Amino acid sequence: MRLKLRQDKQFVIKMIILAGVIALLVVRSERVLSGTGKLITALTPLIAGAILAFILTMLVNLFERVLFPKTEKLFLRKARTPIALLISVIIVLCLIALVLYLIIPQLIKTVSLLVNQLPETYRTVINYLEEKAVHFPWLGNFLKDAGAQDSPTMNKLVGLVSNFSSTLFSVTGSVLNALVTTVFTIIFAIYLVLNRKKLSRQFEQLFSAFLNPVAKRRLQHMLSVARDTFSGFFAGQFTEALILGSLVTIGMLIFGFPYAPMVGSAVGFCALFPIVGSYVGAAVGFIVIAPHSINQALLFLLFLIILQQLDSNLIYPRVVGHTIGMPGIWVFASVVVGMGMAGIAGVLLGVPFAATIYKLVREQVKKRNALKHQSLQPKEADEDHSMDEPPAGS
């Protein structure tokens, strides 16, 4: 009896402490949020370093399997990881340099061209539709109002693109000015990669000390699913964007579309973002090409739609495979929620995060349904057997 009273007393004390903490967080929510924001800002190099280490680890594991696979020399065994890391860092730096010196300038030119040509594109489209709408007077009047110089729609479009361009320029400037943060990020990532086996053993000891075997096994399984999902998604999405951007550029050069390198770079960059990227890339290409020729802009949309269909059915399943493993409706929902919570970063991280949760939930659903099915089988067999038996006394 005393033991039960003691347990109830401890439970009440814990609930009072929890309620006090929640009340304190609610009352001091502004300071808590401000402190959390400062903490996240301070941890940004470490978070970025962990993400970079995750990417480098995939490359290092790949090169470790290739470099000296059958050697028995101790020196080569010890040098395998540093050499693989050096090759991986060189590859990542080359990719970053490629983005900074080739793709980002093309994107900046594209945004500048969008700002300059959007009014002309808008009026070109309005004039084209007015020519096609001679038999619909109401549509002609609507298009005439929309094509005015001081059209509210036109002003909103220009303002939207101007805001987007200023945001892109500010982000680009921030990236170029964050050299110190980048240096710390690279150093921390290299440290994590070189000491990944030691850190893995330390976390293994930590889990063993504070978790029971079942909880430890479940946590390790969750981390394994998350690792496989995130690594497969990012590697596949980057490869997919590179392939699609190259195909768009080559196709535009073959068919004689203007601004082929610029539009191809924009479409490839937008392809990094699931679902929304394809629409944004198509809109960018149409706006850039339309002032040159409205017919070519429409043909470009047709070309891009056909290419994306071929890519979705032939290339994307082979590159990304079943990494996501989620129905399209949930991919769309994860993109929308991620965009609302964290903007561009939310779009990139929302899909693999949701895919990880989806896989884990699906595993549990299958396991529980299988257990229920097994538990019901003996009962059904007993019921069938009792029905086959003759009634008592017959």
C-alpha positions as CSV (number, residue, x, y, z in Angstrom):
1,M,0.0,0.0,0.0
2,R,2.8,2.4,1.0
3,L,4.6,1.5,-2.3
4,K,1.5,2.4,-4.3
5,L,1.1,5.7,-2.4
6,R,4.8,6.5,-3.0
7,Q,4.4,5.8,-6.8
8,D,1.2,8.0,-7.0
9,K,3.1,10.8,-5.1
10,Q,6.0,10.6,-7.6
11,F,3.6,10.6,-10.5
12,V,1.8,13.7,-9.2
13,I,5.1,15.5,-8.6
14,K,6.2,14.8,-12.2
15,M,2.9,16.1,-13.6
16,I,3.2,19.3,-11.5
17,I,6.8,19.8,-12.8
18,L,5.7,19.1,-16.4
19,A,2.8,21.6,-16.1
20,G,5.1,24.2,-14.6
21,V,7.6,23.8,-17.5
22,I,4.8,24.1,-20.1
23,A,3.4,27.2,-18.4
24,L,6.8,28.8,-18.3
25,L,7.3,28.0,-22.0
26,V,3.9,29.6,-22.8
27,V,4.5,32.7,-20.7
28,R,8.0,33.2,-21.9
29,S,7.4,32.0,-25.4
30,E,9.0,35.1,-27.1
31,R,12.2,34.7,-25.2
32,V,12.2,31.0,-25.8
33,L,11.7,31.4,-29.5
34,S,14.4,34.2,-29.6
35,G,16.8,32.0,-27.7
36,T,16.0,29.0,-30.0
37,G,16.7,31.1,-33.1
38,K,20.0,32.2,-31.7
39,L,20.9,28.7,-30.8
40,I,20.0,27.4,-34.3
41,T,22.1,30.3,-35.8
42,A,25.1,29.4,-33.7
43,L,24.7,25.7,-34.6
44,T,24.4,26.4,-38.3
45,P,28.0,25.5,-39.1
46,L,27.6,22.2,-37.2
47,I,24.3,21.3,-38.8
48,A,25.7,22.2,-42.3
49,G,28.8,20.2,-41.4
50,A,26.7,17.2,-40.5
51,I,24.8,17.4,-43.8
52,L,28.1,17.7,-45.7
53,A,29.5,14.8,-43.8
54,F,26.5,12.7,-44.7
55,I,27.1,13.5,-48.4
56,L,30.9,12.9,-48.1
57,T,30.3,9.6,-46.3
58,M,28.4,8.2,-49.3
59,L,31.3,9.1,-51.6
60,V,34.0,7.9,-49.1
61,N,32.2,4.5,-48.7
62,L,32.1,4.2,-52.5
63,F,35.8,4.9,-52.9
64,E,36.9,2.8,-50.0
65,R,35.4,-0.2,-51.8
66,V,37.3,0.6,-54.9
67,L,40.7,1.6,-53.5
68,F,43.0,-1.3,-52.6
69,P,40.2,-3.8,-52.0
70,K,42.5,-6.8,-51.6
71,T,45.6,-5.3,-50.1
72,E,47.1,-6.7,-46.9
73,K,49.6,-3.8,-46.3
74,L,48.8,-2.0,-43.1
75,F,49.9,1.4,-44.6
76,L,47.5,1.1,-47.5
77,R,44.7,0.1,-45.2
78,K,45.2,3.1,-43.0
79,A,45.6,5.4,-46.0
80,R,42.5,4.2,-47.6
81,T,40.0,6.4,-45.7
82,P,42.1,9.6,-46.0
83,I,42.6,9.1,-49.7
84,A,38.9,8.4,-50.3
85,L,38.1,11.5,-48.3
86,L,40.5,13.6,-50.3
87,I,39.0,12.4,-53.6
88,S,35.5,13.0,-52.2
89,V,36.3,16.6,-51.0
90,I,37.8,17.4,-54.4
91,I,34.7,16.1,-56.2
92,V,32.4,18.1,-53.9
93,L,34.5,21.3,-54.2
94,C,34.5,20.9,-58.0
95,L,30.7,20.6,-58.0
96,I,30.4,23.7,-55.7
97,A,32.7,25.6,-58.1
98,L,30.6,24.4,-61.0
99,V,27.5,25.7,-59.4
100,L,29.1,29.0,-58.3
101,Y,30.8,29.8,-61.6
102,L,28.4,28.2,-64.2
103,I,24.9,27.6,-62.9
104,I,24.4,30.5,-60.5
105,P,25.5,33.2,-63.0
106,Q,23.1,31.6,-65.6
107,L,20.3,31.8,-63.0
108,I,21.1,35.4,-62.2
109,K,21.0,36.2,-65.9
110,T,17.7,34.3,-66.2
111,V,16.1,36.3,-63.3
112,S,17.4,39.6,-64.7
113,L,16.0,38.7,-68.1
114,L,12.7,37.7,-66.5
115,V,12.4,41.1,-64.8
116,N,13.2,42.9,-68.0
117,Q,11.1,40.8,-70.4
118,L,8.1,39.9,-68.2
119,P,6.1,43.0,-69.3
120,E,6.8,42.3,-72.9
121,T,6.0,38.7,-72.5
122,Y,2.7,39.6,-70.8
123,R,1.7,42.0,-73.6
124,T,2.8,39.4,-76.3
125,V,0.5,36.8,-74.8
126,I,-2.4,39.2,-74.5
127,N,-2.0,40.3,-78.1
128,Y,-1.8,36.7,-79.2
129,L,-5.0,35.8,-77.4
130,E,-6.7,38.9,-78.7
131,E,-6.0,37.7,-82.3
132,K,-7.4,34.3,-81.5
133,A,-10.5,35.7,-79.6
134,V,-12.0,37.8,-82.4
135,H,-15.2,35.7,-82.2
136,F,-15.6,36.2,-78.5
137,P,-16.3,39.9,-77.7
138,W,-16.4,39.4,-73.9
139,L,-13.0,37.7,-74.0
140,G,-11.6,40.5,-76.1
141,N,-12.8,43.2,-73.7
142,F,-11.3,41.2,-70.8
143,L,-8.0,40.9,-72.6
144,K,-8.0,44.6,-73.5
145,D,-8.4,45.5,-69.9
146,A,-5.7,43.0,-68.9
147,G,-3.3,44.4,-71.6
148,A,-3.4,48.0,-70.4
149,Q,-0.2,49.5,-69.2
150,D,-1.5,50.0,-65.6
151,S,-3.1,46.6,-65.4
152,P,-3.3,45.3,-61.8
153,T,-2.4,41.8,-63.0
154,M,0.7,43.2,-64.8
155,N,1.8,45.2,-61.7
156,K,1.4,42.1,-59.5
157,L,3.4,39.9,-61.8
158,V,6.2,42.4,-62.1
159,G,6.2,42.9,-58.3
160,L,6.3,39.1,-57.7
161,V,9.3,38.6,-60.0
162,S,11.1,41.6,-58.7
163,N,10.7,40.3,-55.1
164,F,11.9,36.9,-56.2
165,S,14.9,38.3,-58.0
166,S,15.9,40.5,-55.0
167,T,15.6,37.5,-52.7
168,L,17.8,35.4,-55.1
169,F,20.4,38.2,-55.2
170,S,20.4,38.6,-51.4
171,V,20.7,34.8,-50.9
172,T,23.5,34.6,-53.5
173,G,25.4,37.5,-51.8
174,S,25.0,35.8,-48.4
175,V,26.4,32.6,-49.7
176,L,29.4,34.3,-51.2
177,N,30.0,36.3,-48.0
178,A,29.8,33.3,-45.6
179,L,33.4,32.1,-46.2
180,V,34.2,31.7,-42.5
181,T,31.1,29.6,-41.9
182,T,32.0,27.5,-44.9
183,V,35.5,26.9,-43.6
184,F,34.2,25.7,-40.2
185,T,31.5,23.6,-41.9
186,I,34.1,21.8,-44.1
187,I,36.5,21.3,-41.1
188,F,33.7,19.8,-39.0
189,A,32.5,17.6,-41.8
190,I,36.0,16.2,-42.4
191,Y,36.3,15.5,-38.7
192,L,33.0,13.6,-38.6
193,V,33.9,11.5,-41.7
194,L,37.4,10.6,-40.4
195,N,36.0,9.7,-36.9
196,R,32.7,8.2,-38.1
197,K,33.6,4.7,-36.9
198,K,34.6,6.0,-33.4
199,L,31.5,8.1,-33.2
200,S,29.4,5.1,-34.2
201,R,30.9,3.0,-31.4
202,Q,30.3,5.8,-28.9
203,F,26.6,6.1,-29.9
204,E,26.4,2.3,-29.7
205,Q,27.6,2.4,-26.1
206,L,25.2,5.3,-25.4
207,F,22.2,3.4,-26.7
208,S,23.3,0.3,-24.8
209,A,23.6,2.2,-21.6
210,F,20.3,4.1,-21.6
211,L,18.0,1.9,-23.8
212,N,16.7,-1.6,-23.4
213,P,17.5,-4.1,-26.2
214,V,14.1,-3.7,-27.9
215,A,14.1,0.1,-27.9
216,K,17.8,0.1,-29.1
217,R,16.9,-2.2,-32.0
218,R,13.9,-0.1,-33.0
219,L,16.0,3.1,-32.9
220,Q,18.8,1.6,-34.9
221,H,16.2,0.4,-37.5
222,M,14.7,3.9,-37.7
223,L,18.1,5.5,-38.2
224,S,18.9,2.9,-40.9
225,V,15.7,3.6,-42.8
226,A,16.2,7.4,-42.5
227,R,19.9,7.1,-43.7
228,D,18.9,4.9,-46.7
229,T,16.0,7.2,-47.7
230,F,17.8,10.5,-47.4
231,S,21.0,9.3,-49.2
232,G,19.1,7.6,-52.0
233,F,16.8,10.6,-52.4
234,F,19.5,13.3,-52.6
235,A,21.8,11.3,-54.8
236,G,19.0,10.4,-57.1
237,Q,17.5,13.9,-57.2
238,F,20.8,15.5,-58.0
239,T,21.5,13.0,-60.8
240,E,18.0,13.5,-62.1
241,A,18.4,17.3,-62.2
242,L,21.8,17.0,-63.9
243,I,20.4,14.7,-66.6
244,L,17.2,16.7,-67.2
245,G,19.1,20.0,-67.4
246,S,21.5,18.5,-69.9
247,L,18.7,17.0,-72.0
248,V,16.8,20.3,-72.1
249,T,19.9,22.2,-73.2
250,I,20.8,19.7,-75.9
251,G,17.2,19.5,-77.1
252,M,16.8,23.3,-77.3
253,L,20.1,23.5,-79.3
254,I,18.9,20.8,-81.7
255,F,15.5,22.5,-82.3
256,G,16.9,26.0,-82.4
257,F,15.2,27.5,-79.3
258,P,16.9,30.7,-78.0
259,Y,18.7,30.9,-74.6
260,A,19.4,27.2,-74.5
261,P,22.1,27.2,-71.8
262,M,20.3,29.7,-69.7
263,V,16.9,27.8,-69.8
264,G,18.6,24.4,-69.4
265,S,20.4,25.6,-66.3
266,A,17.2,27.0,-64.8
267,V,15.2,23.8,-65.6
268,G,18.0,21.6,-64.1
269,F,18.1,23.7,-61.0
270,C,14.4,23.7,-60.6
271,A,14.3,19.9,-61.0
272,L,16.0,19.6,-57.6
273,F,12.7,20.4,-56.1
274,P,10.0,17.7,-56.4
275,I,6.8,18.4,-58.2
276,V,6.9,22.3,-58.1
277,G,10.3,22.4,-59.9
278,S,8.9,21.2,-63.2
279,Y,6.2,23.9,-63.3
280,V,8.7,26.6,-62.3
281,G,11.2,25.5,-65.0
282,A,8.5,25.5,-67.7
283,A,7.3,29.0,-66.7
284,V,10.8,30.4,-66.7
285,G,11.5,29.0,-70.2
286,F,8.2,30.3,-71.6
287,I,8.6,33.8,-70.2
288,V,12.2,34.0,-71.5
289,I,11.3,32.7,-75.0
290,A,7.9,34.4,-75.5
291,P,9.2,37.9,-76.4
292,H,11.4,36.3,-79.1
293,S,8.5,34.3,-80.5
294,I,5.2,33.2,-79.0
295,N,5.1,30.2,-81.3
296,Q,8.5,29.0,-80.2
297,A,7.5,29.5,-76.5
298,L,4.5,27.3,-77.0
299,L,6.6,24.7,-78.9
300,F,9.1,24.8,-76.0
301,L,6.3,24.0,-73.5
302,L,5.3,21.1,-75.8
303,F,8.9,19.9,-76.0
304,L,9.4,20.1,-72.2
305,I,6.1,18.3,-71.5
306,I,7.1,15.4,-73.8
307,L,10.7,15.3,-72.3
308,Q,9.3,15.3,-68.8
309,Q,7.0,12.5,-69.6
310,L,9.8,10.4,-71.0
311,D,12.0,11.3,-68.0
312,S,9.2,10.4,-65.5
313,N,8.6,7.0,-67.1
314,L,12.1,6.0,-68.2
315,I,14.9,7.9,-66.4
316,Y,13.4,8.9,-63.0
317,P,12.4,5.3,-61.9
318,R,15.9,4.1,-62.7
319,V,17.8,6.9,-61.1
320,V,15.7,7.4,-58.0
321,G,14.2,4.0,-58.0
322,H,12.0,3.1,-55.1
323,T,13.9,5.4,-52.6
324,I,10.8,7.5,-51.9
325,G,8.3,4.6,-52.1
326,M,5.4,6.9,-51.4
327,P,2.2,7.6,-53.4
328,G,2.1,10.8,-55.3
329,I,-0.5,12.4,-53.1
330,W,1.7,12.1,-50.1
331,V,4.7,13.5,-52.0
332,F,2.6,16.5,-52.9
333,A,1.4,16.9,-49.4
334,S,5.0,16.7,-48.0
335,V,6.1,19.4,-50.5
336,V,3.3,21.7,-49.5
337,V,3.8,21.2,-45.7
338,G,7.6,21.5,-46.0
339,M,7.3,24.7,-48.1
340,G,5.0,26.2,-45.5
341,M,7.2,25.3,-42.6
342,A,10.8,25.9,-43.9
343,G,10.5,27.3,-47.4
344,I,13.0,25.9,-50.0
345,A,14.8,23.8,-47.3
346,G,11.4,22.4,-46.4
347,V,10.7,21.3,-49.9
348,L,14.1,19.5,-50.1
349,L,13.9,17.9,-46.7
350,G,10.1,17.3,-46.5
351,V,9.9,14.5,-49.1
352,P,12.6,12.2,-47.6
353,F,11.5,12.9,-44.1
354,A,7.9,12.0,-45.0
355,A,9.1,9.0,-46.9
356,T,11.0,7.8,-43.9
357,I,7.9,8.1,-41.7
358,Y,5.8,6.5,-44.4
359,K,8.1,3.4,-44.6
360,L,8.2,3.0,-40.9
361,V,4.4,3.3,-40.5
362,R,3.9,0.9,-43.4
363,E,6.2,-1.7,-41.8
364,Q,4.3,-1.5,-38.5
365,V,0.9,-1.7,-40.3
366,K,2.0,-4.9,-42.2
367,K,3.5,-6.4,-39.0
368,R,0.3,-5.7,-36.9
369,N,-2.0,-7.0,-39.6
370,A,0.1,-10.1,-40.0
371,L,-0.1,-10.7,-36.3
372,K,-3.8,-10.2,-36.2
373,H,-4.3,-12.5,-39.1
374,Q,-2.2,-15.2,-37.4
375,S,-4.1,-14.8,-34.1
376,L,-7.5,-15.1,-35.9
377,Q,-6.6,-18.2,-37.9
378,P,-6.7,-20.6,-34.9
379,K,-10.0,-19.2,-33.8
380,E,-11.5,-19.6,-37.2
381,A,-10.1,-23.1,-37.4
382,D,-11.7,-24.0,-34.1
383,E,-15.0,-22.5,-35.2
384,D,-15.0,-24.4,-38.5
385,H,-14.1,-27.6,-36.6
386,S,-16.9,-27.1,-34.0
387,M,-19.4,-26.6,-36.8
388,D,-18.3,-29.8,-38.5
389,E,-18.9,-31.8,-35.2
390,P,-22.4,-33.4,-34.9
391,P,-24.6,-32.0,-32.2
392,A,-24.5,-33.7,-28.8
393,G,-27.0,-36.5,-28.4
394,S,-27.5,-37.1,-32.1
